[in-house]
């Protein structure tokens, strides 16, 4: 059985991405949880025992180890082609990969100023111009996908895809930081929040009791 090493569901947006890709497609896997930022050498050593990168998530498939969220999603798409983690149409598939890579490498101001924290009381914070530009760009992506593929289903490319796994944590950020969502982009937020796998991750995250001070002060 596949094994997925993850961090705290309350905080770990990177862990959420491949976890959703697996769970939303009913792919069996064993979940291995290692708490983050505990200053416990044993926890750090456990992470290093799975990946020399020293970070989560990490996917283990027999003698194959894959780290990095987007790399894991790519691996799952190849191993389980019937899940259609990438759209079948070549142009749509290229579009999905492009916006996934944009999320993977970009939006640093938004990530820094609005860290994922499911426990956080809902409320707005003052945001930089760069973070507001990130928010506008994300909503532009969502609205554009809805306009292009909305007739095929409620997600970015109709059916749930790897792109949705990559953008799912942003839905939580928008909710907890009371970021207004406009027009067609709201359809996407509603679809993600209704996804059973998204709801399961949220319930599990809210049930966690371990708090990380550096994230609770934000």
PEBELHU-V33345 format. One record per pair of residues at least 6 apart in sequence whose ideal C-beta (glycine too) atoms are under 7 Angstrom apart, sorted by the first residue. I is the first residue (numbers start at 1). GAP is how many residues later the second one is. Records with the same first field share a line. If there is no record, write none. Layout:
I->GAP, GAP
This chain:
1->27, 28, 29
2->25, 27, 57, 59
3->26, 27, 29, 57
4->14, 15, 18, 25, 27, 28, 53, 55
5->27, 29, 45, 51, 52, 53
6->6, 9, 13, 25, 27, 50, 51
7->8, 27, 29, 49
8->27, 28, 200, 202
9->192, 195, 196, 199
10->107, 108, 109, 195, 198
11->25, 105, 106, 201, 204
12->24, 44
13->103, 156
14->42, 43, 55
15->41, 42
16->152, 153, 185
17->52, 56, 148, 149, 151
18->39, 41, 51, 54, 55, 147
19->182
20->145, 148, 177, 178, 181
21->52, 55, 64, 141, 144
22->7, 54
23->174, 177
24->136, 171, 173
25->55, 58
27->49, 53
34->9, 12, 13, 22
35->8, 175
36->176
37->175, 177
47->7, 8, 9
48->6
50->8, 10
51->7, 14, 16
53->14
55->12
57->12, 15
58->7, 9
59->7, 13, 16
66->6, 9
70->30, 34, 96
73->12, 89, 92
76->9
77->8, 9, 85
84->75
85->76, 77
86->7, 10, 11, 75, 76
87->6, 9, 70, 74
92->57, 65
96->61, 65, 66, 67
99->42, 64
100->62, 63, 66
103->63, 64
104->62
107->27, 31
109->19, 21, 22, 25
110->21, 24, 25, 63
113->12, 14, 15, 18
114->59, 63
115->100, 103
116->53, 56, 57
117->59, 98, 101
118->54, 84, 87, 88
119->87
120->56
122->53, 54, 56
123->55
124->53, 54
125->52
135->44
138->32
139->42, 43, 46
142->14, 42, 43, 46
143->40, 41, 42
145->11, 12
146->38, 41, 42
147->37
149->7, 8, 9
152->6
153->6
154->33, 37
155->6, 9, 36
156->7, 8, 11, 32
157->6
160->35
164->28
168->24, 30
171->18, 21, 22
174->7, 15
181->8
192->6
